[in-house]
Amino acid sequence: MILAAAMNPEAFSGAPDAIARMRRGDPDALTAMISRYQHRLYRYLLRLVREPAAADDLFQQTWLRVMEKIGHYDARRNFESWLFSVAHNLAVDSWRGKRGESRLDDANGGDPGEAPGDRLRTGEPDALEQLLDFERGAMLASCMHELPPIHREVLTLRFEEDMKLEDIAEVAGIPLSTVKSRLRRALEGLRTAMDARSPGRKGA
Amino acid sequence: MSEHEAMAGMLALAAAGALDVREQRRLEEHARECPACRRELEIWSAYSQGLRHLPQPPVPARLMERTRARLVQERSAAADRRWDELMLGALVLFAWTVGLTFWFVARIVTGGELVIMGANLVRFGTWSAGSTVLVWLTAAVAALALGKRRRELRRVL
């Protein structure tokens, strides 16, 4: 129940008050905000960086940065978008400091090669139901794990965080049109990966 | 590009709720007449539903407590830094004041002339240059000592 409330953006109505108290340095307000966002923020960071230890560290850094910048936060802005954009920027910075993996902004987001229209076909009758069970959920998560970070990011923000496209654009610092194209490519990439794992069950 | 091809390219975004009203209406009209697109839209919708119900990662143990502890530690370190800066500023000011006082005293005692190796040490320019070097050298040594002490404390803690 508590987790469900924490995951539901509508369940938390005291955000403006908590933000005002955070600005005054109230530790209880900070605790409330961390508690409120810990599941979502950690999940977002984990989807983005994939390593639990890195996500853990970035989570802590995000709150350090939030406390550092809270005085400059414009209360008219959506706090969630601002919070996630702080996390996004820190993840980008951490990427820049790493070798071996492409930077978040430069990560391969190329064309999937096959357009959805090329794949129009009739699937198995029970294929859609199968997609919703736990095993398929785990496979979907695993396939998502293989996508470039910029694609993982838009997928988690859109589907798990249920963010509006405008908010995703604000978080990632990209135009709305880029959000749409990334979202489409991410979905197509995900589907290609799913098809590759289940060659006999293409299309769903 | 045919209407079918154009609509097929929008199906994934439709399932993601990322089309505007006009595009959505156009797609719905097409899908009513096109079983292939209707089926494809169902598949994308299944992906959309699947993504909304991915297995949730557990939050690491004591993440909130550790975050709060780190915040406290950072605040304390920041307060230490501010205090050190204040102290160094005060020390430099004090040193300047002492230097200026001694300059007045030295001028009175020496009658305005204390020549060593061809330089009049109680001349304002010479005195202030010497004081500046001395003050900043002292400040640098103090800063280095404070930094070293802090690093040692961090190692212990």
Chai-1 contact restraints between the chains, C-beta under 6 A:
chainA,res_idxA,chainB,res_idxB,connection_type,confidence,min_distance_angstrom,max_distance_angstrom,comment,restraint_id
A,I34,B,M64,contact,1.0,0.0,6.0,A-B,restraint_1
A,I34,B,T67,contact,1.0,0.0,6.0,A-B,restraint_2
A,S35,B,M64,contact,1.0,0.0,6.0,A-B,restraint_3
A,Q38,B,V59,contact,1.0,0.0,6.0,A-B,restraint_4
A,Q38,B,M64,contact,1.0,0.0,6.0,A-B,restraint_5
A,H39,B,V59,contact,1.0,0.0,6.0,A-B,restraint_6
A,Y42,B,V59,contact,1.0,0.0,6.0,A-B,restraint_7
A,R43,B,P57,contact,1.0,0.0,6.0,A-B,restraint_8
A,L46,B,P57,contact,1.0,0.0,6.0,A-B,restraint_9
A,D56,B,P60,contact,1.0,0.0,6.0,A-B,restraint_10
A,Q60,B,T67,contact,1.0,0.0,6.0,A-B,restraint_11
A,Q60,B,R70,contact,1.0,0.0,6.0,A-B,restraint_12
A,W63,B,T67,contact,1.0,0.0,6.0,A-B,restraint_13
A,L64,B,E74,contact,1.0,0.0,6.0,A-B,restraint_14
A,P116,B,A8,contact,1.0,0.0,6.0,A-B,restraint_15
A,P116,B,L11,contact,1.0,0.0,6.0,A-B,restraint_16
A,P116,B,A12,contact,1.0,0.0,6.0,A-B,restraint_17
A,G117,B,E5,contact,1.0,0.0,6.0,A-B,restraint_18
A,G117,B,A8,contact,1.0,0.0,6.0,A-B,restraint_19
A,L120,B,A36,contact,1.0,0.0,6.0,A-B,restraint_20
A,L120,B,E40,contact,1.0,0.0,6.0,A-B,restraint_21
A,L128,B,A46,contact,1.0,0.0,6.0,A-B,restraint_22
A,L131,B,A46,contact,1.0,0.0,6.0,A-B,restraint_23
A,L131,B,G50,contact,1.0,0.0,6.0,A-B,restraint_24
A,G137,B,H53,contact,1.0,0.0,6.0,A-B,restraint_25
A,G137,B,L54,contact,1.0,0.0,6.0,A-B,restraint_26
A,G137,B,P55,contact,1.0,0.0,6.0,A-B,restraint_27
A,A138,B,P55,contact,1.0,0.0,6.0,A-B,restraint_28
A,L140,B,G50,contact,1.0,0.0,6.0,A-B,restraint_29
A,A141,B,L54,contact,1.0,0.0,6.0,A-B,restraint_30
A,A141,B,P55,contact,1.0,0.0,6.0,A-B,restraint_31
A,L155,B,L51,contact,1.0,0.0,6.0,A-B,restraint_32
A,R158,B,A16,contact,1.0,0.0,6.0,A-B,restraint_33
A,F159,B,L51,contact,1.0,0.0,6.0,A-B,restraint_34
A,F159,B,R52,contact,1.0,0.0,6.0,A-B,restraint_35
A,L165,B,A18,contact,1.0,0.0,6.0,A-B,restraint_36
A,K180,B,A18,contact,1.0,0.0,6.0,A-B,restraint_37
A,L183,B,A16,contact,1.0,0.0,6.0,A-B,restraint_38
A,L183,B,A18,contact,1.0,0.0,6.0,A-B,restraint_39
A,R184,B,A12,contact,1.0,0.0,6.0,A-B,restraint_40
A,R184,B,L13,contact,1.0,0.0,6.0,A-B,restraint_41
A,L187,B,A12,contact,1.0,0.0,6.0,A-B,restraint_42
A,G203,B,I43,contact,1.0,0.0,6.0,A-B,restraint_43
A,A204,B,I43,contact,1.0,0.0,6.0,A-B,restraint_44
